[in-house]
Amino acid sequence: MTLILSNNDVDKLLSMPECIDVLEEAYVELAEGRGITRTRSDSIAPTQLPDAVYGLKSMDGVCPKLGVGAVRINSDIVRFPKRGNTVVREKVPAAPGNRWVGLVLLFSVDNGEPLAIMPDGVMQRMRVGGTNGLGIKYLARKNAEVVGILGSGWQAGSQLMAACAVRDIKQVRCFSPTRENREKFAAEMSGMLGIEVKAVDQPEDAMKGADIAMCASSSLDNIFFAPWVEAGMHITSIKRPEIEMAALRKADRIVIHNNDEKPIHVMTRDIELAETAKENGWNSVGELDFANLPTLPELIVGRAPGRASDREVTCFLNNIGLGYQFAAVGAAVIRKAKDGGFGHELPTDWFTEDVHP
């Protein structure tokens, strides 16, 4: 039988510590050449909505140790509006019922059968948080207890969950451009994490004195700047353009997620707004030598050095997502789902065929 799970199911099944643990295990496999991942690809075309494009995104990976191969597919309507002083990448809930479309398909590496199908929303949030959490585990000071975060959206929550899972965090200061959003986020996360999460009026107020400086935004422009870098700080981002190049130069140690410099982009002609956004988002730190920077899997297995002193400035740049993450996290989800009786089972015959493909 093939398991059909909802975002609500995944949310109930997957804790952040479990997510971090399975990602760490899978990254060891990747570093040792026993796991594989494919570069994300985006096919971009026109759509009928004004000032928007259609994007078909896919990524995949296989972790034989966990018995799972995964494909993540997004069918997106995307806009690039300006919010305050920054351009953001915004997915439009244009599907019927004002909904988004993203799927994860999990397959058995032993017989090829489809194991499970689920939306990608909760899983992708948790895998980003868990990945940055591993960056904190291996690069932040052991006594780090104050977090400054820029962003108050969907991804920001999992970033704080991950930081608290790997360090004894006592206080969080949060800034985002809209007061209502940051105050609501601070209240919600204070209740969830059981620590003080305080909304502040300026980004500098969030960053000053922070042991861990976190960026968790949808911005395609810089939001973290060199004057905010302090000795002993660990800086972490969920996408390339968030940290300006001058701030990256002040880091003693930079670790990236993967050596791929950017996704594969294929576009129809005359899509100027998508081309501009691609240039902003993926070329913003073009001076970095992505091919030769150490990666998180190399850091985890000890092939790349971690923090050398409490005064070092370290940085984890989550430069690109991997389909491999969905194989790792998906393996944990379906194992617990089957044990707990979650989801709906459909005949596997519906998804297999008796003619040679």
C-alpha positions as CSV (number, residue, x, y, z in Angstrom):
1,M,0.0,0.0,0.0
2,T,1.1,3.6,-0.7
3,L,0.6,6.0,2.1
4,I,-1.0,9.4,1.6
5,L,-0.1,11.9,4.3
6,S,-1.2,15.5,4.9
7,N,0.8,18.5,6.2
8,N,-1.0,18.1,9.5
9,D,0.1,14.4,9.7
10,V,3.7,15.4,9.1
11,D,3.5,18.2,11.7
12,K,2.4,15.7,14.3
13,L,5.0,13.1,13.3
14,L,8.2,15.1,13.0
15,S,9.9,16.9,15.9
16,M,12.8,19.2,15.3
17,P,15.3,17.1,17.3
18,E,14.3,14.0,15.2
19,C,14.7,16.1,12.0
20,I,18.2,17.2,13.0
21,D,19.2,13.6,13.9
22,V,18.1,12.0,10.7
23,L,19.6,14.8,8.6
24,E,22.9,14.4,10.4
25,E,22.9,10.7,9.8
26,A,22.1,11.2,6.1
27,Y,24.8,13.9,5.7
28,V,27.4,11.4,6.9
29,E,26.2,9.1,4.1
30,L,26.4,11.9,1.6
31,A,29.9,12.9,2.6
32,E,31.1,9.4,2.3
33,G,29.6,8.9,-1.2
34,R,26.9,6.5,-0.1
35,G,24.1,9.0,-0.7
36,I,23.4,11.0,-3.9
37,T,21.6,14.3,-4.6
38,R,20.7,16.0,-7.9
39,T,20.9,19.8,-8.5
40,R,17.6,21.5,-8.3
41,S,16.1,22.6,-11.6
42,D,13.6,25.3,-12.3
43,S,11.6,25.5,-15.5
44,I,10.0,29.0,-15.8
45,A,7.3,30.1,-18.2
46,P,4.6,32.8,-18.6
47,T,1.3,32.6,-16.7
48,Q,-1.9,34.5,-17.1
49,L,-1.6,36.3,-13.8
50,P,-0.1,39.8,-14.2
51,D,3.5,40.4,-12.9
52,A,4.0,36.7,-12.3
53,V,5.6,33.6,-13.8
54,Y,4.9,29.9,-13.6
55,G,7.7,27.8,-12.2
56,L,8.0,24.0,-12.2
57,K,10.7,23.1,-9.7
58,S,12.1,19.6,-9.0
59,M,14.9,18.1,-6.9
60,D,15.7,14.6,-5.9
61,G,18.0,12.4,-3.8
62,V,18.6,8.9,-2.6
63,C,19.8,7.6,0.8
64,P,20.3,3.9,0.5
65,K,21.0,3.5,4.2
66,L,17.5,4.8,5.0
67,G,16.0,2.8,2.1
68,V,14.4,5.9,0.5
69,G,14.6,7.9,-2.7
70,A,12.7,11.2,-2.8
71,V,11.5,13.6,-5.4
72,R,10.2,17.1,-4.5
73,I,8.1,18.9,-7.1
74,N,6.7,22.4,-6.9
75,S,4.1,23.9,-9.3
76,D,4.3,27.6,-8.5
77,I,2.9,30.9,-9.5
78,V,5.6,33.4,-8.4
79,R,5.8,37.2,-8.1
80,F,8.6,39.4,-7.2
81,P,7.1,42.4,-5.3
82,K,9.0,45.0,-3.4
83,R,8.3,45.0,0.4
84,G,9.8,48.1,2.0
85,N,13.3,48.4,0.7
86,T,13.8,44.8,-0.5
87,V,12.5,42.7,-3.4
88,V,11.0,39.4,-2.2
89,R,10.1,36.1,-4.0
90,E,6.5,35.5,-3.3
91,K,4.6,32.3,-4.1
92,V,0.9,33.1,-4.9
93,P,-1.7,30.7,-3.6
94,A,-3.4,30.5,-7.0
95,A,-4.6,26.9,-7.0
96,P,-8.3,26.3,-6.3
97,G,-9.2,27.3,-2.8
98,N,-6.3,29.8,-2.6
99,R,-3.8,27.0,-2.1
100,W,-0.2,26.3,-3.1
101,V,1.1,23.1,-4.8
102,G,4.1,21.2,-3.6
103,L,4.5,17.4,-3.4
104,V,7.1,15.0,-2.0
105,L,7.1,11.5,-3.5
106,L,9.0,8.8,-1.6
107,F,10.1,5.5,-3.2
108,S,11.7,2.3,-1.9
109,V,15.3,1.7,-3.0
110,D,14.7,-2.0,-2.5
111,N,11.9,-2.7,-5.0
112,G,11.2,0.7,-6.5
113,E,7.6,1.0,-5.2
114,P,6.0,4.3,-4.2
115,L,6.0,4.4,-0.4
116,A,4.3,7.7,0.2
117,I,3.0,11.0,-1.2
118,M,2.6,14.1,0.8
119,P,2.6,17.9,0.5
120,D,6.0,19.5,0.9
121,G,5.1,22.4,3.2
122,V,5.8,21.2,6.7
123,M,8.6,18.9,5.6
124,Q,10.4,21.6,3.7
125,R,10.1,24.0,6.6
126,M,11.6,21.5,9.0
127,R,14.4,20.4,6.8
128,V,15.6,24.0,6.3
129,G,15.4,24.6,10.1
130,G,17.2,21.3,10.8
131,T,20.0,22.0,8.3
132,N,20.7,25.4,9.8
133,G,20.4,23.8,13.3
134,L,23.3,21.5,12.3
135,G,25.3,24.5,11.2
136,I,24.7,26.0,14.7
137,K,25.6,22.7,16.4
138,Y,29.0,22.5,14.7
139,L,29.9,26.2,14.4
140,A,28.3,28.3,17.1
141,R,29.9,28.8,20.5
142,K,28.9,26.1,23.0
143,N,27.7,28.8,25.4
144,A,25.6,30.7,22.8
145,E,22.3,31.7,24.5
146,V,21.1,34.9,22.7
147,V,19.6,34.8,19.2
148,G,18.9,37.7,16.9
149,I,16.6,36.9,14.0
150,L,15.6,38.9,10.9
151,G,12.3,37.5,9.7
152,S,9.0,36.5,11.3
153,G,7.5,34.2,8.7
154,W,7.0,30.5,8.2
155,Q,10.7,29.7,8.0
156,A,11.7,31.9,10.9
157,G,9.8,29.7,13.3
158,S,11.7,26.5,12.4
159,Q,15.0,28.4,12.6
160,L,14.3,29.2,16.3
161,M,13.1,25.7,17.0
162,A,16.4,24.3,15.6
163,A,18.6,26.8,17.5
164,C,16.8,25.8,20.7
165,A,17.3,22.1,19.9
166,V,21.1,22.4,19.8
167,R,21.9,25.2,22.2
168,D,20.5,26.4,25.6
169,I,18.9,29.6,24.2
170,K,17.7,32.0,26.8
171,Q,16.5,35.0,24.8
172,V,15.5,35.8,21.2
173,R,15.2,39.3,19.6
174,C,13.2,39.4,16.4
175,F,12.9,42.1,13.8
176,S,10.8,42.1,10.6
177,P,9.5,45.2,8.7
178,T,5.9,44.9,9.8
179,R,5.3,45.6,13.5
180,E,2.2,43.5,13.7
181,N,3.9,40.5,12.2
182,R,6.9,40.6,14.4
183,E,4.9,41.1,17.6
184,K,2.5,38.2,16.7
185,F,5.5,36.0,15.9
186,A,7.3,36.9,19.2
187,A,4.2,36.0,21.2
188,E,3.6,32.7,19.4
189,M,7.3,31.6,19.6
190,S,7.6,32.6,23.3
191,G,4.7,30.3,24.1
192,M,6.0,27.4,21.9
193,L,9.6,27.6,23.0
194,G,9.1,28.6,26.7
195,I,11.7,31.4,26.4
196,E,11.7,35.2,26.0
197,V,11.1,36.1,22.3
198,K,11.1,39.9,22.0
199,A,10.0,42.0,19.0
200,V,12.3,44.9,18.4
201,D,11.9,48.1,16.3
202,Q,15.2,48.0,14.3
203,P,17.3,45.2,12.8
204,E,20.3,46.6,14.7
205,D,18.5,46.0,18.0
206,A,18.1,42.3,17.1
207,M,21.7,41.8,16.1
208,K,23.6,43.8,18.8
209,G,25.1,41.3,21.3
210,A,23.6,38.3,19.6
211,D,25.6,35.0,19.9
212,I,23.7,33.7,16.9
213,A,22.5,36.0,14.1
214,M,19.8,34.4,12.0
215,C,18.4,35.5,8.7
216,A,15.0,33.9,7.7
217,S,13.3,36.0,5.1
218,S,12.0,35.9,1.6
219,S,14.2,38.8,0.5
220,L,16.3,38.7,-2.7
221,D,18.3,41.7,-1.3
222,N,20.8,41.9,1.5
223,I,19.3,42.2,5.0
224,F,22.4,41.5,7.2
225,F,25.3,43.9,7.0
226,A,29.0,44.1,8.0
227,P,28.7,46.6,10.8
228,W,26.6,44.1,12.8
229,V,29.3,41.4,12.9
230,E,30.7,40.9,16.3
231,A,33.5,38.7,17.7
232,G,32.3,35.2,18.5
233,M,29.1,35.5,16.5
234,H,27.7,32.7,14.4
235,I,25.8,34.0,11.4
236,T,23.3,31.8,9.6
237,S,21.0,32.3,6.6
238,I,18.4,30.4,4.6
239,K,19.4,31.8,1.2
240,R,22.4,33.4,-0.4
241,P,21.5,37.1,-0.8
242,E,20.5,37.7,2.8
243,I,24.1,38.3,4.0
244,E,26.0,41.1,2.2
245,M,29.4,40.3,0.8
246,A,31.2,42.7,3.2
247,A,29.8,40.8,6.1
248,L,30.8,37.5,4.7
249,R,34.4,38.8,4.4
250,K,34.5,39.4,8.1
251,A,33.8,35.8,8.9
252,D,36.8,33.6,9.9
253,R,35.0,30.5,8.7
254,I,32.3,30.0,6.1
255,V,30.5,26.7,5.5
256,I,28.0,26.2,2.8
257,H,25.3,23.6,2.3
258,N,26.4,22.2,-1.0
259,N,29.0,23.1,-3.7
260,D,26.3,23.7,-6.4
261,E,26.5,27.4,-7.2
262,K,22.9,27.7,-8.3
263,P,20.0,25.7,-9.6
264,I,19.5,24.8,-13.3
265,H,17.3,27.5,-14.7
266,V,15.5,27.0,-18.0
267,M,13.2,29.8,-19.2
268,T,11.1,30.7,-22.1
269,R,12.0,33.9,-23.9
270,D,11.0,37.4,-22.7
271,I,10.6,36.7,-18.9
272,E,12.4,39.8,-17.7
273,L,11.2,39.9,-14.2
274,A,12.2,36.3,-13.5
275,E,15.6,36.8,-15.1
276,T,16.2,39.9,-12.9
277,A,15.1,38.1,-9.8
278,K,17.4,35.2,-10.7
279,E,20.4,37.6,-11.0
280,N,19.6,39.3,-7.7
281,G,19.1,36.0,-5.8
282,W,21.8,33.8,-7.2
283,N,24.6,36.2,-8.2
284,S,24.6,38.4,-5.0
285,V,27.6,36.7,-3.5
286,G,29.3,35.8,-6.8
287,E,32.8,36.5,-5.3
288,L,32.5,33.3,-3.2
289,D,34.2,30.2,-4.6
290,F,31.4,27.8,-4.1
291,A,33.2,24.9,-5.7
292,N,35.9,25.0,-3.1
293,L,34.1,26.1,0.1
294,P,33.6,23.4,2.8
295,T,30.2,21.9,3.0
296,L,28.0,21.0,6.0
297,P,28.4,17.2,5.3
298,E,32.2,17.6,5.3
299,L,32.0,19.6,8.5
300,I,29.9,16.9,10.2
301,V,32.3,14.1,9.3
302,G,35.4,16.1,10.4
303,R,36.7,16.7,6.9
304,A,36.3,20.4,7.3
305,P,37.3,22.2,10.5
306,G,34.8,23.8,12.8
307,R,35.0,26.7,15.2
308,A,38.6,27.1,16.5
309,S,38.0,29.7,19.3
310,D,35.2,31.6,21.1
311,R,36.2,34.8,19.3
312,E,36.0,33.4,15.8
313,V,33.2,34.6,13.5
314,T,31.5,31.7,11.8
315,C,28.9,31.5,9.1
316,F,26.7,28.9,7.7
317,L,25.3,29.8,4.3
318,N,22.4,27.6,3.3
319,N,23.0,28.4,-0.3
320,I,20.8,25.8,-2.0
321,G,18.3,23.2,-1.0
322,L,18.8,19.5,-1.8
323,G,16.3,16.8,-2.8
324,Y,18.4,14.5,-0.6
325,Q,17.0,16.3,2.5
326,F,13.5,15.0,1.6
327,A,14.8,11.4,1.4
328,A,16.2,11.7,4.9
329,V,13.4,13.5,6.6
330,G,10.8,11.5,4.6
331,A,12.3,8.2,5.9
332,A,11.7,9.4,9.4
333,V,8.2,10.5,8.7
334,I,7.0,7.3,7.0
335,R,8.5,5.1,9.7
336,K,6.6,6.9,12.4
337,A,3.5,7.1,10.3
338,K,3.3,3.4,9.8
339,D,4.0,2.7,13.5
340,G,1.3,5.2,14.5
341,G,-1.4,4.5,11.9
342,F,-1.3,7.9,10.3
343,G,-2.5,8.8,6.9
344,H,-4.5,7.0,4.3
345,E,-3.4,3.9,2.4
346,L,-4.1,3.5,-1.3
347,P,-3.4,0.4,-3.4
348,T,0.2,0.6,-4.7
349,D,-1.2,-0.9,-8.0
350,W,-2.7,2.5,-8.7
351,F,0.8,3.9,-9.0
352,T,2.6,1.0,-10.7
353,E,2.1,-0.5,-14.2
354,D,2.2,-3.8,-15.9
355,V,3.7,-2.5,-19.2
356,H,7.4,-1.8,-19.7
357,P,7.9,2.0,-19.3
